[in-house]
């Protein structure tokens, strides 16, 4: 039994409309069920924005370091490939 009466399907539909996400009713219904199940297992309520993030960096500084590190890595790979050619 769900521990609260949140309307996950309605919240998901509003989130999708706000963010320009296209999904069928069936897809939204399935996702809403998953969120409801996850919410029942957790102590704190589900935040839809956090649920749909593809990444999670605790601070902006760490996020910037991660991006810079990837750029440096790609530049290093390009240099090594140019030498090998």
ROSE-4610 file (N, C-alpha, C; in Angstrom, 1 decimal, always signed):
// ROSE-4610
residu = [X/X/X/X/X/X/X/X/X/X/X/X/X/X/X/X/X/X/X/X/X/X/X/X/X/X/X/X/X/X/X/X/X/X/X/X/X/X/X/X/X/X/X/X/X/X/X/X/X/X/X/X/X/X/X/X/X/X/X/X/X/X/X/X/X/X/X/X/X/X/X/X/X/X/X/X/X/X/X/X/X/X/X/X/X/X/X/X/X/X/X/X/X/X/X/X/X/X/X/X/X/X/X/X/X/X/X/X/X/X/X/X/X/X/X/X/X/X/X/X/X/X/X/X/X/X/X/X/X/X/X/X/X/X/X/X/X/X/X/X/X/X/X/X/X/X/X/X/X/X/X/X/X/X/X/X/X/X/X/X/X/X/X/X/X/X/X/X/X/X/X/X/X/X/X/X/X/X/X/X/X/X/X/X/X/X/X/X/X/X/X/X/X/X/X/X/X/X/X/X/X/X/X/X/X/X/X/X/X/X/X/X/X/X/X/X/X/X/X/X/X/X/X/X/X/X/X/X/X/X/X/X/X/X/X/X/X/X/X/X/X/X/X/X/X/X/X/X/X/X/X/X/X/X/X]
num = [1/1/1/2/2/2/3/3/3/4/4/4/5/5/5/6/6/6/7/7/7/8/8/8/9/9/9/10/10/10/11/11/11/12/12/12/13/13/13/14/14/14/15/15/15/16/16/16/17/17/17/18/18/18/19/19/19/20/20/20/21/21/21/22/22/22/23/23/23/24/24/24/25/25/25/26/26/26/27/27/27/28/28/28/29/29/29/30/30/30/31/31/31/32/32/32/33/33/33/34/34/34/35/35/35/36/36/36/37/37/37/38/38/38/39/39/39/40/40/40/41/41/41/42/42/42/43/43/43/44/44/44/45/45/45/46/46/46/47/47/47/48/48/48/49/49/49/50/50/50/51/51/51/52/52/52/53/53/53/54/54/54/55/55/55/56/56/56/57/57/57/58/58/58/59/59/59/60/60/60/61/61/61/62/62/62/63/63/63/64/64/64/65/65/65/66/66/66/67/67/67/68/68/68/69/69/69/70/70/70/71/71/71/72/72/72/73/73/73/74/74/74/75/75/75/76/76/76/77/77/77/78/78/78/79/79/79/80/80/80/81/81/81/82/82/82/83/83/83/84/84/84/85/85/85]
x = [+0.8/+0.0/+0.9/+0.6/+1.4/+1.3/+2.4/+2.4/+1.9/+1.6/+1.0/+0.1/-0.6/-1.6/-1.2/+0.1/+0.6/+0.1/-0.2/-0.6/+0.6/+1.3/+2.6/+2.3/+1.3/+1.0/+0.7/-0.1/-0.3/+0.9/+1.7/+3.0/+3.9/+4.0/+4.8/+4.4/+3.1/+2.5/+2.8/+2.7/+3.0/+4.5/+5.4/+6.8/+7.2/+6.6/+6.9/+6.4/+5.3/+4.8/+5.7/+6.1/+7.0/+8.3/+8.9/+10.2/+10.2/+9.1/+9.0/+9.3/+8.9/+9.2/+8.0/+8.1/+7.0/+7.1/+5.9/+5.8/+4.4/+4.2/+2.8/+2.2/+0.9/+0.2/+0.8/+1.0/+1.4/+2.8/+3.7/+5.1/+5.0/+4.2/+4.0/+3.5/+2.5/+1.9/+2.9/+3.7/+4.7/+5.8/+6.2/+7.1/+6.6/+5.3/+4.7/+4.6/+4.3/+4.3/+5.7/+6.8/+8.1/+8.4/+8.1/+8.3/+7.6/+6.3/+5.5/+6.1/+6.6/+7.2/+8.5/+9.3/+10.5/+10.2/+9.2/+8.8/+8.4/+7.7/+7.2/+8.4/+9.5/+10.7/+11.6/+11.5/+12.4/+11.8/+12.6/+12.2/+11.7/+12.4/+12.1/+11.3/+10.5/+9.7/+10.6/+10.0/+10.8/+10.6/+11.8/+11.8/+11.9/+10.9/+11.0/+12.2/+12.6/+13.8/+15.0/+15.2/+16.3/+16.2/+15.0/+14.8/+15.2/+15.0/+15.3/+16.7/+17.5/+18.8/+19.7/+20.5/+21.4/+22.7/+22.9/+24.2/+23.8/+24.8/+24.6/+26.0/+26.2/+27.4/+27.0/+27.5/+27.1/+27.3/+28.3/+28.6/+28.9/+28.7/+29.0/+30.5/+31.3/+32.8/+33.2/+32.6/+32.9/+32.4/+31.3/+30.8/+31.7/+32.2/+33.1/+34.4/+34.9/+36.1/+36.0/+34.8/+34.5/+34.5/+33.9/+33.9/+35.3/+36.0/+37.4/+38.3/+38.1/+38.9/+38.6/+37.3/+37.0/+37.6/+37.6/+38.1/+39.7/+40.3/+41.8/+42.1/+41.3/+41.4/+41.3/+40.2/+40.0/+41.1/+41.6/+42.7/+44.0/+44.2/+45.4/+45.3/+44.1/+43.8/+44.1/+43.6/+43.9/+45.4/+46.1/+47.5/+48.2/+47.9/+48.5/+48.1/+46.9/+46.6/+47.3/+47.5/+48.2/+49.7/+50.3/+51.7/+51.8/+50.8/+50.8/+50.6/+50.0/+49.6/+50.8]
y = [-1.2/+0.0/+1.2/+2.2/+3.4/+4.2/+4.8/+5.5/+7.0/+7.4/+8.7/+8.7/+9.8/+9.8/+10.7/+10.7/+11.6/+11.0/+11.9/+11.5/+11.5/+10.4/+10.4/+10.5/+10.0/+10.1/+11.5/+12.2/+13.6/+14.5/+14.2/+15.0/+14.7/+13.5/+13.1/+13.8/+13.8/+14.5/+15.9/+16.6/+18.0/+18.2/+17.4/+17.4/+17.3/+16.3/+16.1/+17.3/+17.9/+19.0/+20.2/+20.5/+21.6/+21.5/+20.3/+20.1/+19.6/+19.6/+19.3/+17.8/+16.9/+15.5/+14.8/+14.1/+13.4/+11.9/+11.4/+10.1/+9.6/+8.4/+7.8/+7.7/+7.5/+7.3/+6.1/+5.0/+3.8/+3.9/+4.7/+4.9/+5.7/+6.7/+7.5/+6.7/+5.8/+5.0/+4.0/+3.4/+2.5/+3.2/+4.4/+5.2/+5.6/+6.0/+6.4/+5.3/+4.1/+2.9/+2.6/+2.8/+2.6/+3.6/+4.9/+5.9/+5.6/+5.2/+4.9/+3.7/+2.7/+1.6/+2.0/+2.8/+3.3/+4.2/+5.0/+5.9/+5.1/+4.0/+3.1/+2.5/+2.3/+1.7/+2.6/+3.9/+4.9/+5.7/+6.3/+7.1/+8.5/+9.1/+10.4/+10.4/+11.4/+11.5/+11.6/+11.2/+11.2/+12.6/+13.2/+14.5/+14.1/+14.5/+14.1/+14.7/+15.9/+16.5/+15.6/+15.2/+14.4/+13.0/+12.5/+11.1/+11.0/+12.1/+12.1/+12.6/+13.0/+13.5/+12.3/+12.6/+11.5/+11.5/+12.5/+12.7/+13.3/+13.2/+13.9/+14.3/+15.6/+16.1/+17.0/+16.7/+17.4/+18.9/+19.4/+20.8/+21.2/+22.5/+23.0/+22.9/+23.1/+23.0/+21.6/+20.6/+19.2/+18.9/+19.5/+19.3/+19.9/+21.1/+21.8/+21.1/+20.5/+19.7/+18.5/+17.8/+16.6/+17.0/+18.1/+18.5/+18.8/+19.6/+19.9/+18.7/+17.8/+16.5/+15.7/+15.7/+15.0/+15.7/+17.0/+17.8/+17.5/+17.5/+17.3/+15.8/+14.9/+13.5/+13.4/+14.0/+13.9/+14.6/+15.7/+16.4/+15.5/+14.9/+14.0/+12.8/+12.3/+11.2/+11.7/+12.8/+13.4/+13.6/+14.1/+14.2/+12.9/+11.9/+10.6/+10.0/+10.1/+9.6/+10.3/+11.6/+12.4/+12.0/+11.6/+11.2/+9.8/+8.9/+7.6/+7.5/+8.5/+8.5/+8.8]
z = [+0.0/+0.0/+0.0/-0.9/-0.9/+0.4/+0.8/+2.0/+1.9/+0.7/+0.5/-0.7/-0.9/-2.0/-3.1/-3.4/-4.5/-5.9/-6.8/-8.1/-9.0/-9.1/-9.8/-11.3/-11.8/-13.2/-13.6/-12.8/-13.1/-12.9/-11.9/-11.8/-12.9/-13.4/-14.5/-15.8/-16.0/-17.2/-17.2/-16.0/-15.9/-16.1/-15.6/-15.8/-17.2/-17.9/-19.3/-20.2/-19.9/-20.6/-20.4/-19.2/-18.8/-19.5/-19.6/-20.2/-21.6/-22.3/-23.7/-24.0/-23.1/-23.2/-23.8/-24.9/-25.5/-25.0/-24.5/-24.0/-24.2/-24.5/-24.6/-23.2/-23.1/-21.9/-21.2/-22.0/-21.5/-20.8/-21.5/-21.0/-19.7/-19.6/-18.4/-17.3/-17.6/-16.6/-16.0/-16.8/-16.4/-15.5/-15.9/-15.2/-13.8/-13.9/-12.6/-11.6/-12.1/-11.2/-10.6/-11.5/-10.9/-9.9/-10.1/-9.1/-7.8/-8.0/-6.8/-6.0/-6.7/-6.0/-5.3/-6.0/-5.4/-4.1/-4.2/-3.1/-1.9/-2.2/-1.1/-0.3/-1.0/-0.4/+0.3/+0.0/+0.5/+1.7/+2.5/+3.6/+3.2/+2.2/+1.8/+0.5/+0.2/-1.0/-2.2/-3.4/-4.7/-5.2/-5.7/-6.4/-7.9/-8.7/-10.1/-10.9/-10.5/-11.2/-10.9/-9.7/-9.3/-9.9/-10.0/-10.6/-12.0/-12.8/-14.2/-14.6/-13.7/-14.0/-14.5/-15.5/-16.0/-15.2/-14.4/-13.7/-12.3/-11.4/-10.1/-9.6/-9.5/-8.9/-7.7/-6.5/-5.3/-5.4/-6.1/-6.1/-7.6/-7.8/-9.1/-9.5/-8.4/-8.6/-9.1/-8.5/-8.9/-10.3/-10.7/-12.0/-13.0/-12.7/-13.6/-13.7/-12.6/-12.7/-13.5/-13.4/-14.2/-15.7/-16.1/-17.5/-18.0/-17.2/-17.6/-17.7/-16.8/-16.8/-18.1/-18.5/-19.8/-21.0/-21.0/-22.1/-22.2/-21.0/-21.0/-21.5/-21.1/-21.5/-23.1/-23.6/-25.0/-25.8/-25.3/-25.9/-25.9/-24.8/-24.7/-25.7/-25.8/-26.8/-28.2/-28.5/-29.9/-30.2/-29.2/-29.3/-29.6/-28.8/-28.9/-30.3/-30.8/-32.1/-33.2/-33.0/-34.1/-34.1/-33.0/-33.0/-33.6/-33.4/-33.9/-35.4/-35.9/-37.4/-38.3]
